[in-house]
Amino acid sequence: MLASAAVPSALLLVPIWLLGGVANGGDNVLNNVLLARRVPEAARGRAYAVFGAAAQGAAMAGFVAGGVLLELFDPRPLVAACGVAGTLVVAALAVPVVRAARAGRAPVAAAEFTTPGPTR
């Protein structure tokens, strides 16, 4: 987004937004893999539904907010502000996400891999 605000002509937006689309595709794959690995099989449908609803709802809210803000501000500073806001959110969430990812890779005790015997 920040690069988009700095281009002198709209033609230069095409390669920037193509790269953003490729990165978004990778993000979608990563999100689906993480959901599949971390959510128990019985709850995956509900987890995917909640994740999809949150993403689609946020997109709709963004379109509404963007339309209202475009009535008040010029597009270029608005795009720059959205880029800065996105960068700040990523920076704020980077440490907790990395911490949670490292905790998820902690060694698992051998007792968790034993198969329980029949109960009597």
C-alpha contacts under 8 A as a table, 3 or more apart, distances in Angstrom:
res1	aa1	res2	aa2	distance
1	M	4	S	4.99
1	M	5	A	6.51
1	M	79	V	6.27
1	M	80	A	6.42
1	M	82	C	6.96
1	M	83	G	4.52
2	L	5	A	5.35
2	L	6	A	6.76
2	L	79	V	7.12
2	L	80	A	5.19
2	L	83	G	4.89
2	L	84	V	6.92
3	A	6	A	5.23
3	A	7	V	6.68
3	A	16	I	7.42
4	S	7	V	5.75
4	S	13	L	6.13
4	S	16	I	6.87
4	S	17	W	7.99
4	S	79	V	7.24
4	S	80	A	7.64
5	A	76	R	5.24
5	A	77	P	6.95
5	A	79	V	5.69
5	A	80	A	5.22
6	A	76	R	7.94
7	V	10	A	7.27
7	V	12	L	6.37
7	V	13	L	7.07
8	P	12	L	7.60
9	S	12	L	5.81
9	S	13	L	7.44
10	A	13	L	5.29
10	A	14	V	7.57
11	L	14	V	5.90
12	L	15	P	6.33
12	L	16	I	7.01
13	L	16	I	5.16
13	L	17	W	5.94
14	V	17	W	5.34
14	V	18	L	6.06
15	P	18	L	4.96
15	P	19	L	6.18
16	I	19	L	5.28
16	I	20	G	6.29
17	W	20	G	4.78
17	W	21	G	6.08
18	L	21	G	5.01
18	L	22	V	6.35
19	L	22	V	5.12
19	L	23	A	6.24
20	G	23	A	5.06
20	G	24	N	6.04
21	G	24	N	4.91
21	G	25	G	6.19
22	V	25	G	5.10
22	V	26	G	6.48
23	A	26	G	5.13
23	A	27	D	6.23
24	N	27	D	4.90
24	N	28	N	6.21
25	G	28	N	5.12
25	G	29	V	6.42
26	G	29	V	5.18
26	G	30	L	6.19
27	D	30	L	5.06
27	D	31	N	6.12
28	N	31	N	5.15
28	N	32	N	6.24
29	V	32	N	5.22
29	V	33	V	6.17
30	L	33	V	5.17
30	L	34	L	6.12
31	N	34	L	5.19
31	N	35	L	6.16
32	N	35	L	5.13
32	N	36	A	6.09
33	V	36	A	5.09
33	V	37	R	6.12
34	L	37	R	5.17
34	L	38	R	5.94
35	L	38	R	5.35
35	L	39	V	5.65
35	L	44	R	7.45
35	L	47	A	7.43
35	L	48	Y	7.45
36	A	39	V	5.84
36	A	40	P	7.82
36	A	41	E	7.75
36	A	44	R	6.93
37	R	40	P	7.81
39	V	43	A	6.45
39	V	44	R	5.83
39	V	47	A	7.32
40	P	43	A	5.52
40	P	44	R	6.28
41	E	44	R	5.28
42	A	45	G	7.50
43	A	46	R	5.50
43	A	47	A	6.21
44	R	47	A	4.92
44	R	48	Y	6.00
45	G	48	Y	5.27
45	G	49	A	6.13
46	R	49	A	5.01
46	R	50	V	6.14
47	A	50	V	5.18
47	A	51	F	6.08
48	Y	51	F	5.06
48	Y	52	G	5.93
49	A	52	G	5.14
49	A	53	A	5.99
50	V	53	A	5.11
50	V	54	A	6.08
51	F	54	A	5.18
51	F	55	A	6.19
52	G	55	A	5.14
52	G	56	Q	6.00
53	A	56	Q	5.21
53	A	57	G	5.74
54	A	57	G	5.13
54	A	58	A	5.99
55	A	58	A	5.21
55	A	59	A	6.22
56	Q	59	A	5.02
56	Q	60	M	6.25
57	G	60	M	5.15
57	G	61	A	6.17
58	A	61	A	5.05
58	A	62	G	6.01
59	A	62	G	4.96
59	A	63	F	6.30
60	M	63	F	5.15
60	M	64	V	6.38
61	A	64	V	5.16
61	A	65	A	6.05
62	G	65	A	5.05
62	G	66	G	5.81
63	F	66	G	5.02
63	F	67	G	6.12
64	V	67	G	5.20
64	V	68	V	6.35
65	A	68	V	5.19
65	A	69	L	6.03
66	G	69	L	5.07
66	G	70	L	5.96
67	G	70	L	5.22
67	G	71	E	6.69
68	V	71	E	5.42
68	V	72	L	7.00
69	L	72	L	5.13
69	L	73	F	6.00
69	L	78	L	7.75
70	L	73	F	5.23
70	L	74	D	6.37
70	L	75	P	6.36
70	L	78	L	7.69
73	F	77	P	7.51
73	F	78	L	6.68
74	D	77	P	6.19
74	D	78	L	6.46
75	P	78	L	5.06
75	P	79	V	6.09
76	R	79	V	5.26
76	R	80	A	6.31
77	P	80	A	4.93
77	P	81	A	5.99
78	L	81	A	5.04
78	L	82	C	6.22
79	V	82	C	5.12
79	V	83	G	6.21
80	A	83	G	5.02
80	A	84	V	6.21
81	A	84	V	5.07
81	A	85	A	6.06
82	C	85	A	4.99
82	C	86	G	6.07
83	G	86	G	5.15
83	G	87	T	6.17
84	V	87	T	5.08
84	V	88	L	6.16
85	A	88	L	5.13
85	A	89	V	6.24
86	G	89	V	5.15
86	G	90	V	6.27
87	T	90	V	5.18
87	T	91	A	6.15
88	L	91	A	5.02
88	L	92	A	6.06
89	V	92	A	5.07
89	V	93	L	6.16
90	V	93	L	5.22
90	V	94	A	5.82
91	A	94	A	5.27
91	A	95	V	7.71
92	A	95	V	7.03
93	L	96	P	5.63
93	L	97	V	6.07
94	A	97	V	5.30
94	A	98	V	6.08
95	V	98	V	5.25
95	V	99	R	6.04
96	P	99	R	5.01
96	P	100	A	6.08
97	V	100	A	5.10
97	V	101	A	6.10
98	V	101	A	5.01
98	V	102	R	6.16
99	R	102	R	5.24
99	R	103	A	6.23
100	A	103	A	5.02
100	A	104	G	6.15
101	A	104	G	5.04
101	A	105	R	6.54
102	R	105	R	5.20
102	R	106	A	6.70
103	A	106	A	5.34
108	V	112	E	7.00
109	A	112	E	5.75
109	A	113	F	7.63
110	A	113	F	5.50
110	A	114	T	7.07
111	A	114	T	5.49
